Amino acid sequence: IQGFPLSLISHRLGEIFTLQATTGPVDAQSWSTPLTYDHEEPTPYHYSVWLEEPALRLEFAPGERTGIFRFTGRDRAPVVLLSTRKEGELIAAGPRSVTGIERFK
């Protein structure tokens, strides 16, 4: 697993904004290290997976135009990384809030 899409353009054009979680320090390698996983439980209304290396449970519940992610760490609080995949920008709007824009064709 290289990351989780925050939003999809379409099933053929890929994602905009990508999430990844870790419990360790964040550095240049944080995005390039694939996550190993186990106990994957996909259903149409809920997705759950255990991420081995950061020792996190990720859960996702989709909605028509929304979704909820939950990251639960075993020993340490998770750090959630957010990245643009196309041309765009992210701005910290507060201590627990981010706004952003991505441009795609």
N, C-alpha and C positions, 0 to 999 in steps of 0.2 A: 504494500500500500504506500503510495507516494503522497497522499493527501485526500481530503474530502471536499467535494464541490459545495460551495455555499449557495450557488445558483447556477442553473443550466440555461444556455442559450437555446439549444434544442438537442435532441438526441444525437444529431450528426455534427454539430458545431462545437460541442464541448462545453466547458464550464467557464464562469466568470467568478472571480474570487475563490480562493482555495484555503481550507483550514487544515492545520496539522497540530497535533498536541505532543507535548513532551513533559517530562518532570525534571530534566537536567538543565544545565546551562544552555543558553541559546547562542549559537555561533554560526559561522558561514556554512558548516556542514549540516545544520539542522534540517534544511530542505532537501539535501541530496541523499540523506540516509533513509533507505526504505524501511518501513515499519513491518516487523514480523507480527503475525497475528494468529489467534486460535479462538475456538468457541464462537465462530461466526453464526449469527442467528438472523437471517433475512426473512422478513414477511412484507406484505404490501403496506402495512401500517406502522411497522417498527423495525429498526435495524439495530443490532447490538453486536459488538465484537470486543474481544480482549486483545489489547495491544501489548505484546510481550516485552519489548525492550523498554519502553517508558513505564511499564506496569500501570496501564490505564484501561478502564472500561469506557468505550465510546458508545453512546446511544443516540439514535436519530429517529425522530418521528416527523414524517412529511405531511404537508397540508397542500391545499390547492395552489396557494401563492406564498407559502411560508413553510418553515420547518423549525424544529427545535433540536439543538444539539446539547448533549450532556456528557461531560468528561468527568470521570470519577477516578481519583488516584488512590492507590493502596497505601503508600507511605508518605507521599508528598503531594502538595497541591499541584494540579496540572497548570502548565503554561500553554496557552493557545496561540499559535502562530497564524496570522492571516496575511495572504499575499494576493496581489493582482497577477493574473496570468496573461492578460492582454495589455494594451496601452491604458494606463489609468493612474489613480492616486488613492491613497488612504490617509485619513486625517483623524487623529485622536480628538474626540469630541468631549471627553471626560475621562475619569479614572477607569470606568468600565464600559465605555461607549466609543464606537468607531463609525465614521461615515466614509463613504468612498464612491468613486465612479470608475467605470471601465468602458472603454470605447471598443466596439467590435463591428465588423461588417459582415 
